Amino acid sequence: VQLQASGGGLVQPGGSLTLSCAASGSIFSIDTMGWYRQAPGKQRQLVAIITSGGSTSYADSVKGRFTISGDNTKNTVFLQMNSLKPEDTAVYYCNFVLRLRGGDNLPLAPRIYWGQGTQVTVSS
């Protein structure tokens, strides 16, 4: 399984960015898709997560500004980020909990996969 993230960049405070992350491989099903971020000198933290049923959860710091969505047909997760602040600056990582397809076409046990990270810098 490979996760390819894109969409990061430099944006001014108050601006917007959209991140995307697509998973490829012999995927049977996806349990959850999410975004984490890690700022310099800090631990990686959850930003937002979406379940296969469409339920979402957000870190308090991004509620009302960020929106997570998923396209299960394309195994892709998006993070729409609005009203960006300098404190949103970090490397953003996508995270999938998914089940690969086994040799008998049945799902294997769920495993966690990470994307390579994309830098988001909010600065004037």
Accessible surface in RSA format (square Angstrom, percent):
REM  Atomic radii and reference values for relative SASA: ProtOr
REM  Chains: A
REM  Algorithm: Lee & Richards
REM  Probe-radius: 1.40
REM  Slices: 20
REM RES _ NUM      All-atoms   Total-Side   Main-Chain    Non-polar    All polar
REM                ABS   REL    ABS   REL    ABS   REL    ABS   REL    ABS   REL
RES VAL A   1    61.69  40.6   0.80   0.7  60.88 146.7   2.39   2.1  59.30 160.8
RES GLN A   2   137.41  76.8 133.08  97.3   4.33  10.3  41.57  88.5  95.84  72.7
RES LEU A   3    17.36   9.7   1.36   1.0  16.01  40.2   1.39   1.0  15.97  43.0
RES GLN A   4   118.25  66.1 113.69  83.1   4.56  10.9  50.35 107.2  67.90  51.5
RES ALA A   5     4.62   4.2   0.00   0.0   4.62  10.5   0.00   0.0   4.62  12.2
RES SER A   6    57.70  48.8  53.25  71.1   4.46  10.3  39.47  84.0  18.24  25.5
RES GLY A   7    34.49  42.5   0.00   N/A  34.49  42.5  23.11  63.4  11.37  25.5
RES GLY A   8    29.46  36.3   0.00   N/A  29.46  36.3   2.59   7.1  26.87  60.2
RES GLY A   9    29.31  36.1   0.00   N/A  29.31  36.1  29.18  80.1   0.13   0.3
RES LEU A  10   133.48  74.3 101.21  72.4  32.27  81.1 101.21  71.1  32.27  86.8
RES VAL A  11    22.42  14.8  16.63  15.1   5.79  13.9  22.42  19.5   0.00   0.0
RES GLN A  12   122.74  68.6 121.23  88.6   1.51   3.6  32.10  68.3  90.64  68.7
RES PRO A  13    61.59  44.9  39.72  36.2  21.86  79.5  40.17  33.2  21.42 133.1
RES GLY A  14    56.32  69.4   0.00   N/A  56.32  69.4  29.74  81.6  26.58  59.5
RES GLY A  15    20.53  25.3   0.00   N/A  20.53  25.3  20.15  55.3   0.38   0.8
RES SER A  16    59.54  50.3  39.29  52.4  20.24  46.6  23.04  49.1  36.49  51.1
RES LEU A  17    34.86  19.4  30.17  21.6   4.69  11.8  34.86  24.5   0.00   0.0
RES THR A  18    62.23  44.3  46.89  47.5  15.34  36.6  36.03  48.4  26.20  39.6
RES LEU A  19     0.00   0.0   0.00   0.0   0.00   0.0   0.00   0.0   0.00   0.0
RES SER A  20    29.69  25.1  29.65  39.6   0.04   0.1  11.19  23.8  18.50  25.9
RES CYS A  21     0.50   0.4   0.00   0.0   0.50   1.2   0.50   1.3   0.00   0.0
RES ALA A  22    42.75  39.3  39.86  61.5   2.89   6.6  39.86  56.1   2.89   7.7
RES ALA A  23     6.84   6.3   0.00   0.0   6.84  15.6   0.00   0.0   6.84  18.1
RES SER A  24    63.10  53.3  57.90  77.3   5.19  12.0  47.00 100.1  16.10  22.6
RES GLY A  25    53.63  66.1   0.00   N/A  53.63  66.1  26.87  73.7  26.76  59.9
RES SER A  26    66.04  55.8  50.52  67.4  15.52  35.8  45.65  97.2  20.39  28.6
RES ILE A  27    19.47  11.1   4.29   3.2  15.17  36.6   4.29   3.1  15.17  41.2
RES PHE A  28    80.67  40.4  58.60  36.3  22.08  57.5  58.60  35.5  22.08  63.2
RES SER A  29    40.12  33.9  32.90  43.9   7.22  16.6  35.57  75.7   4.56   6.4
RES ILE A  30    17.84  10.2   7.86   5.9   9.98  24.1   7.86   5.7   9.98  27.1
RES ASP A  31    39.39  27.6  34.21  34.0   5.18  12.2  16.81  39.6  22.58  22.5
RES THR A  32    28.55  20.3  27.98  28.4   0.56   1.3  26.63  35.8   1.92   2.9
RES MET A  33     5.56   2.9   5.53   3.7   0.02   0.1   5.56   4.7   0.00   0.0
RES GLY A  34     0.31   0.4   0.00   N/A   0.31   0.4   0.10   0.3   0.21   0.5
RES TRP A  35     0.00   0.0   0.00   0.0   0.00   0.0   0.00   0.0   0.00   0.0
RES TYR A  36    50.38  23.5  50.38  28.7   0.00   0.0  20.20  15.2  30.18  37.2
RES ARG A  37    16.82   7.1  16.58   8.5   0.23   0.6   3.05   4.2  13.77   8.3
RES GLN A  38    63.15  35.3  59.43  43.4   3.72   8.9  11.15  23.7  52.00  39.4
RES ALA A  39    24.30  22.3  20.81  32.1   3.49   7.9  21.16  29.8   3.14   8.3
RES PRO A  40   121.15  88.3  93.01  84.8  28.14 102.3 105.37  87.0  15.78  98.1
RES GLY A  41    91.53 112.9   0.00   N/A  91.53 112.9  45.42 124.6  46.11 103.3
RES LYS A  42   144.08  70.3 131.51  80.7  12.56  29.9  82.07  73.9  62.01  66.0
RES GLN A  43   160.84  89.9 148.18 108.3  12.66  30.1  52.74 112.3 108.10  82.0
RES ARG A  44    90.99  38.2  65.83  33.6  25.17  59.9  22.47  30.7  68.52  41.5
RES GLN A  45    90.67  50.7  85.46  62.5   5.20  12.4  25.79  54.9  64.88  49.2
RES LEU A  46    63.42  35.3  53.94  38.6   9.49  23.8  53.94  37.9   9.49  25.5
RES VAL A  47     0.62   0.4   0.51   0.5   0.11   0.3   0.62   0.5   0.00   0.0
RES ALA A  48     0.00   0.0   0.00   0.0   0.00   0.0   0.00   0.0   0.00   0.0
RES ILE A  49    41.61  23.7  41.61  31.0   0.00   0.0  41.61  30.0   0.00   0.0
RES ILE A  50    17.73  10.1  17.41  13.0   0.32   0.8  17.41  12.5   0.32   0.9
RES THR A  51    51.75  36.8  47.53  48.2   4.22  10.0  44.68  60.0   7.07  10.7
RES SER A  52    71.12  60.1  49.19  65.6  21.93  50.5  22.58  48.1  48.54  68.0
RES GLY A  53    74.12  91.4   0.00   N/A  74.12  91.4  38.56 105.8  35.56  79.6
RES GLY A  54    43.13  53.2   0.00   N/A  43.13  53.2  24.58  67.5  18.54  41.5
RES SER A  55    73.99  62.5  63.86  85.2  10.13  23.3  34.57  73.6  39.43  55.2
RES THR A  56    65.29  46.4  33.89  34.4  31.40  74.8  12.34  16.6  52.95  80.0
RES SER A  57    57.05  48.2  52.10  69.5   4.95  11.4  26.46  56.3  30.59  42.9
RES TYR A  58    48.58  22.7  35.39  20.1  13.19  34.3  30.03  22.6  18.55  22.9
RES ALA A  59    27.44  25.2  16.22  25.0  11.22  25.5  27.33  38.5   0.11   0.3
RES ASP A  60   119.05  83.4  96.72  96.3  22.33  52.8  37.03  87.1  82.02  81.8
RES SER A  61    63.04  53.3  42.08  56.2  20.96  48.3  50.95 108.5  12.09  16.9
RES VAL A  62     0.14   0.1   0.14   0.1   0.00   0.0   0.14   0.1   0.00   0.0
RES LYS A  63   119.95  58.5 100.25  61.5  19.71  46.9  56.35  50.7  63.60  67.7
RES GLY A  64    87.81 108.3   0.00   N/A  87.81 108.3  44.35 121.7  43.46  97.3
RES ARG A  65    29.84  12.5  25.28  12.9   4.56  10.9  25.09  34.3   4.75   2.9
RES PHE A  66     5.93   3.0   0.00   0.0   5.93  15.4   0.00   0.0   5.93  17.0
RES THR A  67    74.39  52.9  72.98  74.0   1.41   3.4  45.54  61.2  28.85  43.6
RES ILE A  68     5.63   3.2   0.00   0.0   5.63  13.6   0.00   0.0   5.63  15.3
RES SER A  69    50.92  43.0  50.13  66.9   0.79   1.8  35.25  75.1  15.67  21.9
RES GLY A  70    34.98  43.1   0.00   N/A  34.98  43.1   2.47   6.8  32.51  72.8
RES ASP A  71    40.86  28.6  36.60  36.4   4.26  10.1  14.05  33.1  26.80  26.7
RES ASN A  72    85.14  58.7  68.55  66.2  16.60  40.0  30.34  73.0  54.80  53.0
RES THR A  73   126.23  89.8  87.53  88.7  38.70  92.2  87.98 118.2  38.26  57.8
RES LYS A  74   145.16  70.8 128.57  78.9  16.59  39.5  79.25  71.3  65.91  70.2
RES ASN A  75    37.49  25.9  37.49  36.2   0.00   0.0   0.28   0.7  37.21  36.0
RES THR A  76    13.91   9.9  13.91  14.1   0.00   0.0   8.37  11.2   5.54   8.4
RES VAL A  77     0.00   0.0   0.00   0.0   0.00   0.0   0.00   0.0   0.00   0.0
RES PHE A  78    69.79  34.9  69.79  43.2   0.00   0.0  69.79  42.3   0.00   0.0
RES LEU A  79     0.00   0.0   0.00   0.0   0.00   0.0   0.00   0.0   0.00   0.0
RES GLN A  80    61.51  34.4  61.27  44.8   0.24   0.6  30.08  64.0  31.43  23.8
RES MET A  81     0.00   0.0   0.00   0.0   0.00   0.0   0.00   0.0   0.00   0.0
RES ASN A  82    57.97  40.0  57.97  56.0   0.00   0.0  15.72  37.8  42.25  40.8
RES SER A  83    59.89  50.6  55.41  73.9   4.49  10.3  19.62  41.8  40.27  56.4
RES LEU A  84     2.47   1.4   0.00   0.0   2.47   6.2   0.00   0.0   2.47   6.6
RES LYS A  85    86.24  42.1  85.67  52.6   0.57   1.4  39.72  35.8  46.52  49.6
RES PRO A  86    74.26  54.1  67.20  61.3   7.06  25.7  67.57  55.8   6.68  41.5
RES GLU A  87   122.21  70.2  95.55  72.3  26.65  63.5  62.29 120.5  59.92  48.9
RES ASP A  88     0.06   0.0   0.06   0.1   0.00   0.0   0.00   0.0   0.06   0.1
RES THR A  89    36.29  25.8  32.84  33.3   3.45   8.2  30.79  41.4   5.51   8.3
RES ALA A  90     1.83   1.7   0.98   1.5   0.84   1.9   1.83   2.6   0.00   0.0
RES VAL A  91    42.12  27.7  42.03  38.1   0.09   0.2  42.03  36.5   0.09   0.2
RES TYR A  92     0.00   0.0   0.00   0.0   0.00   0.0   0.00   0.0   0.00   0.0
RES TYR A  93    38.44  17.9  38.44  21.9   0.00   0.0  10.76   8.1  27.68  34.1
RES CYS A  94     0.00   0.0   0.00   0.0   0.00   0.0   0.00   0.0   0.00   0.0
RES ASN A  95     7.77   5.4   7.77   7.5   0.00   0.0   0.00   0.0   7.77   7.5
RES PHE A  96     0.00   0.0   0.00   0.0   0.00   0.0   0.00   0.0   0.00   0.0
RES VAL A  97    34.70  22.8  34.70  31.4   0.00   0.0  34.70  30.1   0.00   0.0
RES LEU A  98     0.54   0.3   0.00   0.0   0.54   1.4   0.00   0.0   0.54   1.4
RES ARG A  99    75.81  31.8  75.81  38.6   0.00   0.0   6.68   9.1  69.13  41.9
RES LEU A 100    39.37  21.9  38.69  27.7   0.68   1.7  38.69  27.2   0.68   1.8
RES ARG A 101    97.97  41.1  82.14  41.9  15.83  37.7  24.27  33.2  73.70  44.7
RES GLY A 102    10.67  13.2   0.00   N/A  10.67  13.2   4.49  12.3   6.18  13.8
RES GLY A 103    95.86 118.2   0.00   N/A  95.86 118.2  47.32 129.9  48.54 108.7
RES ASP A 104   103.92  72.8  74.21  73.9  29.71  70.2  49.09 115.5  54.83  54.7
RES ASN A 105    89.70  61.9  84.03  81.2   5.67  13.6  27.01  65.0  62.69  60.6
RES LEU A 106   107.27  59.7 106.96  76.5   0.31   0.8 106.96  75.1   0.31   0.8
RES PRO A 107    55.77  40.6  35.82  32.7  19.95  72.5  35.82  29.6  19.95 124.0
RES LEU A 108    89.81  50.0  85.45  61.1   4.35  10.9  88.95  62.5   0.86   2.3
RES ALA A 109    75.62  69.5  58.88  90.9  16.74  38.1  64.64  91.0  10.99  29.1
RES PRO A 110    60.37  44.0  41.78  38.1  18.59  67.6  41.92  34.6  18.45 114.6
RES ARG A 111   146.19  61.4 141.10  71.9   5.09  12.1  44.02  60.2 102.17  61.9
RES ILE A 112   108.67  61.8  86.61  64.5  22.06  53.2  86.61  62.4  22.06  59.9
RES TYR A 113    33.19  15.5  30.35  17.3   2.84   7.4  31.57  23.7   1.62   2.0
RES TRP A 114   106.24  42.6  79.54  38.5  26.71  62.7  62.22  33.2  44.03  71.4
RES GLY A 115     7.27   9.0   0.00   N/A   7.27   9.0   0.98   2.7   6.29  14.1
RES GLN A 116   102.97  57.6  68.86  50.3  34.11  81.2  66.67 141.9  36.30  27.5
RES GLY A 117    14.80  18.3   0.00   N/A  14.80  18.3   0.60   1.7  14.20  31.8
RES THR A 118    18.82  13.4  13.40  13.6   5.42  12.9   8.01  10.8  10.81  16.3
RES GLN A 119    86.41  48.3  77.25  56.5   9.16  21.8  49.53 105.4  36.88  28.0
RES VAL A 120     0.00   0.0   0.00   0.0   0.00   0.0   0.00   0.0   0.00   0.0
RES THR A 121    42.61  30.3  42.61  43.2   0.00   0.0  30.67  41.2  11.94  18.1
RES VAL A 122     4.33   2.8   0.00   0.0   4.33  10.4   0.00   0.0   4.33  11.7
RES SER A 123    56.11  47.4  48.70  65.0   7.41  17.1  20.12  42.8  35.99  50.4
RES SER A 124   125.06 105.7  65.75  87.7  59.31 136.6  47.45 101.1  77.61 108.7
END  Absolute sums over single chains surface
CHAIN  1 A     6539.6       4877.3       1662.3       3547.0       2992.6
END  Absolute sums over all chains
TOTAL          6539.6       4877.3       1662.3       3547.0       2992.6
